[in-house]
Amino acid sequence: MATDLPPCGGDVRQDRGGQRRALLTRLAAAITTALTTLPVLASDLPAGFVRLKDVDPTVRQDMRYAGSLNFMGRPAKGYDAAECILTEQAAKALAEVQKAVTAEGLTLIVFDCYRPVSAVDDFVAWTKERGPANPQWHPKVKRSALIAQGYIGAKSSHSRGSTVDLALGPLEGPGAPDPDCGAQQTGTLDFGAGFDCFDPKSATAFSPLSPEATANRQRLVAAMTAAGFVNYKREWWHFTLKDEPFKQRFDFPVESGN
């Protein structure tokens, strides 16, 4: 005898359970398909490297080797953008320094960060072209003697990604007048010599300097040391993170990214 009555309760529960399982299976398959068809968003930097602007955009960047205001008078090879790239550890440590100095009405101004090996090789090749002393950058030393006298290295800690060249400047208002030697138009405090002045007076503890320049060098060293950086005594602007994560040198280009 035919009947329109529904199945018994146990059969109804089993049927609904099967429908739920089937729905979940189809949903899982749809999610898997969607994930596998999405574009892969990978970093364009080697693992462990970051752009400083992504960690602390308040640090002022005046990246000299991406332009012509440097000792070579042209961009260095490997610098496709005026961008500070560092290891993540160095960038975070630098952000700590920036936080401390901004509380005093100052800012960090970075001139160079990670430096490709190709740029270092470019520096070396430039010295071999020879040339006289340059009153702005190397007033007492011929170009061909810059490596022998230790002002340009055939290898650089910058290529390991945790070394930075920098100065302090006021958050507001103009900086000191342009120095007689080294980088100009930087808006920094008075350090007695500009960035990349290849001269004995660029040594951190050089004397005599004006009391103001001496105090500014000491202030920069103290701020950087507190965050774990070590100064290179021949250049007041040069600091390397003490516990740098990499010992090898890198040669990827400096690019601005997306």
Contacts in CASP RR format, 6 or more apart in sequence:
PFRMAT RR
TARGET T0000
AUTHOR 0000-0000-0000
METHOD contacts of the structure
MODEL  1
MATDLPPCGGDVRQDRGGQRRALLTRLAAAITTALTTLPVLASDLPAGFV
RLKDVDPTVRQDMRYAGSLNFMGRPAKGYDAAECILTEQAAKALAEVQKA
VTAEGLTLIVFDCYRPVSAVDDFVAWTKERGPANPQWHPKVKRSALIAQG
YIGAKSSHSRGSTVDLALGPLEGPGAPDPDCGAQQTGTLDFGAGFDCFDP
KSATAFSPLSPEATANRQRLVAAMTAAGFVNYKREWWHFTLKDEPFKQRF
DFPVESGN
6 12 0 8 1.000
7 15 0 8 1.000
44 255 0 8 1.000
44 257 0 8 1.000
44 258 0 8 1.000
45 51 0 8 1.000
45 85 0 8 1.000
45 252 0 8 1.000
46 250 0 8 1.000
46 252 0 8 1.000
48 87 0 8 1.000
48 88 0 8 1.000
48 245 0 8 1.000
49 85 0 8 1.000
49 86 0 8 1.000
49 87 0 8 1.000
49 88 0 8 1.000
49 114 0 8 1.000
49 161 0 8 1.000
50 85 0 8 1.000
50 86 0 8 1.000
50 87 0 8 1.000
50 88 0 8 1.000
50 91 0 8 1.000
51 83 0 8 1.000
51 84 0 8 1.000
51 85 0 8 1.000
51 256 0 8 1.000
51 257 0 8 1.000
52 59 0 8 1.000
52 61 0 8 1.000
52 84 0 8 1.000
52 85 0 8 1.000
52 86 0 8 1.000
52 91 0 8 1.000
52 94 0 8 1.000
52 110 0 8 1.000
52 113 0 8 1.000
53 59 0 8 1.000
53 61 0 8 1.000
53 83 0 8 1.000
53 84 0 8 1.000
55 88 0 8 1.000
55 91 0 8 1.000
55 92 0 8 1.000
55 94 0 8 1.000
55 95 0 8 1.000
56 91 0 8 1.000
56 94 0 8 1.000
56 95 0 8 1.000
56 98 0 8 1.000
58 98 0 8 1.000
58 102 0 8 1.000
58 107 0 8 1.000
59 84 0 8 1.000
59 94 0 8 1.000
59 95 0 8 1.000
59 98 0 8 1.000
59 107 0 8 1.000
59 108 0 8 1.000
59 109 0 8 1.000
59 110 0 8 1.000
60 107 0 8 1.000
60 108 0 8 1.000
60 109 0 8 1.000
60 110 0 8 1.000
60 169 0 8 1.000
61 82 0 8 1.000
61 83 0 8 1.000
61 84 0 8 1.000
61 109 0 8 1.000
61 110 0 8 1.000
62 109 0 8 1.000
62 110 0 8 1.000
62 111 0 8 1.000
62 183 0 8 1.000
62 186 0 8 1.000
63 79 0 8 1.000
63 82 0 8 1.000
63 83 0 8 1.000
63 84 0 8 1.000
63 110 0 8 1.000
63 111 0 8 1.000
63 112 0 8 1.000
63 113 0 8 1.000
63 254 0 8 1.000
64 70 0 8 1.000
64 111 0 8 1.000
64 112 0 8 1.000
64 183 0 8 1.000
64 195 0 8 1.000
64 196 0 8 1.000
65 75 0 8 1.000
65 76 0 8 1.000
65 79 0 8 1.000
65 112 0 8 1.000
65 115 0 8 1.000
65 119 0 8 1.000
66 75 0 8 1.000
66 76 0 8 1.000
66 79 0 8 1.000
66 80 0 8 1.000
66 81 0 8 1.000
66 82 0 8 1.000
66 83 0 8 1.000
66 254 0 8 1.000
67 73 0 8 1.000
67 74 0 8 1.000
67 75 0 8 1.000
67 79 0 8 1.000
67 82 0 8 1.000
68 74 0 8 1.000
68 75 0 8 1.000
69 183 0 8 1.000
69 184 0 8 1.000
69 185 0 8 1.000
70 76 0 8 1.000
70 183 0 8 1.000
70 196 0 8 1.000
71 134 0 8 1.000
71 137 0 8 1.000
71 138 0 8 1.000
71 182 0 8 1.000
71 196 0 8 1.000
71 198 0 8 1.000
72 122 0 8 1.000
72 123 0 8 1.000
72 126 0 8 1.000
76 119 0 8 1.000
76 122 0 8 1.000
76 123 0 8 1.000
77 116 0 8 1.000
77 118 0 8 1.000
77 119 0 8 1.000
77 121 0 8 1.000
77 122 0 8 1.000
78 116 0 8 1.000
78 118 0 8 1.000
78 119 0 8 1.000
78 122 0 8 1.000
78 253 0 8 1.000
78 254 0 8 1.000
79 116 0 8 1.000
79 119 0 8 1.000
79 253 0 8 1.000
79 254 0 8 1.000
80 253 0 8 1.000
80 254 0 8 1.000
80 255 0 8 1.000
80 256 0 8 1.000
81 254 0 8 1.000
81 255 0 8 1.000
81 256 0 8 1.000
81 257 0 8 1.000
83 254 0 8 1.000
83 255 0 8 1.000
83 256 0 8 1.000
83 257 0 8 1.000
84 110 0 8 1.000
84 112 0 8 1.000
84 113 0 8 1.000
84 114 0 8 1.000
84 164 0 8 1.000
85 113 0 8 1.000
85 114 0 8 1.000
85 161 0 8 1.000
85 254 0 8 1.000
86 94 0 8 1.000
86 113 0 8 1.000
86 114 0 8 1.000
86 161 0 8 1.000
86 162 0 8 1.000
86 164 0 8 1.000
87 114 0 8 1.000
87 160 0 8 1.000
87 161 0 8 1.000
87 162 0 8 1.000
87 241 0 8 1.000
87 244 0 8 1.000
87 245 0 8 1.000
87 246 0 8 1.000
89 162 0 8 1.000
89 241 0 8 1.000
89 243 0 8 1.000
89 244 0 8 1.000
89 245 0 8 1.000
90 161 0 8 1.000
90 162 0 8 1.000
90 163 0 8 1.000
90 164 0 8 1.000
90 241 0 8 1.000
90 244 0 8 1.000
93 227 0 8 1.000
93 228 0 8 1.000
93 229 0 8 1.000
93 241 0 8 1.000
94 108 0 8 1.000
94 110 0 8 1.000
94 164 0 8 1.000
94 227 0 8 1.000
96 226 0 8 1.000
96 227 0 8 1.000
97 108 0 8 1.000
97 223 0 8 1.000
97 224 0 8 1.000
97 226 0 8 1.000
97 227 0 8 1.000
97 229 0 8 1.000
98 107 0 8 1.000
98 108 0 8 1.000
100 223 0 8 1.000
100 226 0 8 1.000
100 227 0 8 1.000
101 107 0 8 1.000
101 108 0 8 1.000
101 168 0 8 1.000
101 223 0 8 1.000
102 171 0 8 1.000
105 170 0 8 1.000
105 171 0 8 1.000
105 172 0 8 1.000
106 168 0 8 1.000
106 169 0 8 1.000
106 170 0 8 1.000
106 171 0 8 1.000
106 189 0 8 1.000
107 168 0 8 1.000
107 169 0 8 1.000
107 170 0 8 1.000
107 171 0 8 1.000
108 166 0 8 1.000
108 167 0 8 1.000
108 168 0 8 1.000
108 169 0 8 1.000
109 166 0 8 1.000
109 167 0 8 1.000
109 168 0 8 1.000
109 169 0 8 1.000
109 186 0 8 1.000
109 187 0 8 1.000
109 188 0 8 1.000
110 164 0 8 1.000
110 165 0 8 1.000
110 166 0 8 1.000
111 165 0 8 1.000
111 166 0 8 1.000
111 167 0 8 1.000
111 183 0 8 1.000
111 186 0 8 1.000
111 195 0 8 1.000
111 196 0 8 1.000
111 237 0 8 1.000
112 158 0 8 1.000
112 164 0 8 1.000
112 165 0 8 1.000
113 158 0 8 1.000
113 161 0 8 1.000
113 163 0 8 1.000
113 164 0 8 1.000
113 165 0 8 1.000
114 158 0 8 1.000
114 159 0 8 1.000
114 161 0 8 1.000
114 250 0 8 1.000
114 254 0 8 1.000
115 156 0 8 1.000
115 158 0 8 1.000
115 159 0 8 1.000
115 161 0 8 1.000
115 163 0 8 1.000
116 159 0 8 1.000
116 250 0 8 1.000
116 251 0 8 1.000
116 252 0 8 1.000
116 253 0 8 1.000
116 254 0 8 1.000
117 159 0 8 1.000
117 249 0 8 1.000
117 250 0 8 1.000
117 251 0 8 1.000
118 251 0 8 1.000
118 253 0 8 1.000
120 153 0 8 1.000
120 154 0 8 1.000
120 155 0 8 1.000
120 156 0 8 1.000
120 158 0 8 1.000
120 159 0 8 1.000
123 152 0 8 1.000
123 153 0 8 1.000
124 147 0 8 1.000
124 152 0 8 1.000
124 153 0 8 1.000
124 154 0 8 1.000
126 143 0 8 1.000
127 143 0 8 1.000
127 144 0 8 1.000
127 146 0 8 1.000
127 147 0 8 1.000
127 152 0 8 1.000
128 144 0 8 1.000
129 143 0 8 1.000
130 142 0 8 1.000
130 143 0 8 1.000
130 144 0 8 1.000
131 142 0 8 1.000
131 143 0 8 1.000
131 144 0 8 1.000
132 142 0 8 1.000
132 143 0 8 1.000
133 139 0 8 1.000
133 140 0 8 1.000
133 141 0 8 1.000
133 142 0 8 1.000
133 143 0 8 1.000
134 143 0 8 1.000
135 181 0 8 1.000
136 181 0 8 1.000
136 182 0 8 1.000
136 184 0 8 1.000
137 181 0 8 1.000
137 182 0 8 1.000
137 196 0 8 1.000
137 197 0 8 1.000
137 198 0 8 1.000
138 146 0 8 1.000
138 151 0 8 1.000
138 198 0 8 1.000
138 199 0 8 1.000
139 181 0 8 1.000
139 199 0 8 1.000
140 199 0 8 1.000
141 149 0 8 1.000
141 151 0 8 1.000
141 198 0 8 1.000
141 199 0 8 1.000
146 152 0 8 1.000
146 198 0 8 1.000
147 153 0 8 1.000
147 154 0 8 1.000
149 198 0 8 1.000
150 234 0 8 1.000
151 198 0 8 1.000
152 198 0 8 1.000
155 249 0 8 1.000
156 163 0 8 1.000
156 249 0 8 1.000
157 163 0 8 1.000
157 240 0 8 1.000
158 165 0 8 1.000
159 249 0 8 1.000
159 250 0 8 1.000
159 251 0 8 1.000
160 244 0 8 1.000
160 246 0 8 1.000
160 247 0 8 1.000
160 248 0 8 1.000
160 249 0 8 1.000
160 250 0 8 1.000
161 244 0 8 1.000
161 246 0 8 1.000
161 250 0 8 1.000
162 240 0 8 1.000
162 241 0 8 1.000
162 244 0 8 1.000
162 245 0 8 1.000
162 246 0 8 1.000
163 238 0 8 1.000
163 239 0 8 1.000
163 240 0 8 1.000
163 241 0 8 1.000
163 244 0 8 1.000
164 229 0 8 1.000
164 239 0 8 1.000
165 195 0 8 1.000
165 196 0 8 1.000
165 235 0 8 1.000
165 237 0 8 1.000
165 238 0 8 1.000
165 239 0 8 1.000
166 220 0 8 1.000
166 237 0 8 1.000
166 239 0 8 1.000
167 186 0 8 1.000
167 188 0 8 1.000
167 189 0 8 1.000
167 191 0 8 1.000
167 194 0 8 1.000
167 195 0 8 1.000
167 220 0 8 1.000
167 237 0 8 1.000
168 188 0 8 1.000
168 189 0 8 1.000
168 216 0 8 1.000
168 219 0 8 1.000
168 220 0 8 1.000
168 223 0 8 1.000
169 175 0 8 1.000
169 187 0 8 1.000
169 188 0 8 1.000
169 189 0 8 1.000
170 187 0 8 1.000
170 189 0 8 1.000
174 187 0 8 1.000
175 187 0 8 1.000
175 188 0 8 1.000
175 189 0 8 1.000
176 187 0 8 1.000
176 188 0 8 1.000
176 189 0 8 1.000
176 190 0 8 1.000
176 191 0 8 1.000
177 190 0 8 1.000
178 184 0 8 1.000
178 185 0 8 1.000
179 190 0 8 1.000
179 191 0 8 1.000
179 192 0 8 1.000
179 193 0 8 1.000
179 194 0 8 1.000
179 197 0 8 1.000
180 193 0 8 1.000
181 193 0 8 1.000
181 194 0 8 1.000
181 197 0 8 1.000
181 199 0 8 1.000
181 201 0 8 1.000
181 202 0 8 1.000
182 193 0 8 1.000
182 194 0 8 1.000
182 195 0 8 1.000
182 196 0 8 1.000
182 197 0 8 1.000
183 194 0 8 1.000
183 195 0 8 1.000
183 196 0 8 1.000
183 197 0 8 1.000
184 194 0 8 1.000
186 194 0 8 1.000
186 195 0 8 1.000
188 194 0 8 1.000
189 212 0 8 1.000
189 216 0 8 1.000
190 210 0 8 1.000
190 212 0 8 1.000
190 213 0 8 1.000
190 216 0 8 1.000
191 213 0 8 1.000
191 216 0 8 1.000
191 217 0 8 1.000
191 220 0 8 1.000
191 236 0 8 1.000
191 237 0 8 1.000
192 201 0 8 1.000
192 209 0 8 1.000
192 210 0 8 1.000
192 213 0 8 1.000
193 199 0 8 1.000
193 201 0 8 1.000
193 202 0 8 1.000
193 206 0 8 1.000
193 236 0 8 1.000
194 202 0 8 1.000
194 237 0 8 1.000
195 237 0 8 1.000
200 206 0 8 1.000
201 209 0 8 1.000
202 234 0 8 1.000
202 235 0 8 1.000
202 236 0 8 1.000
202 237 0 8 1.000
203 233 0 8 1.000
203 234 0 8 1.000
203 235 0 8 1.000
203 236 0 8 1.000
204 217 0 8 1.000
204 221 0 8 1.000
204 231 0 8 1.000
204 232 0 8 1.000
204 233 0 8 1.000
204 234 0 8 1.000
204 235 0 8 1.000
204 236 0 8 1.000
205 233 0 8 1.000
207 214 0 8 1.000
209 217 0 8 1.000
217 236 0 8 1.000
220 236 0 8 1.000
220 237 0 8 1.000
221 231 0 8 1.000
221 236 0 8 1.000
224 231 0 8 1.000
224 239 0 8 1.000
225 231 0 8 1.000
228 241 0 8 1.000
228 242 0 8 1.000
228 243 0 8 1.000
229 239 0 8 1.000
229 240 0 8 1.000
229 241 0 8 1.000
229 242 0 8 1.000
230 239 0 8 1.000
230 240 0 8 1.000
230 241 0 8 1.000
230 242 0 8 1.000
231 238 0 8 1.000
231 239 0 8 1.000
232 238 0 8 1.000
232 239 0 8 1.000
232 240 0 8 1.000
END
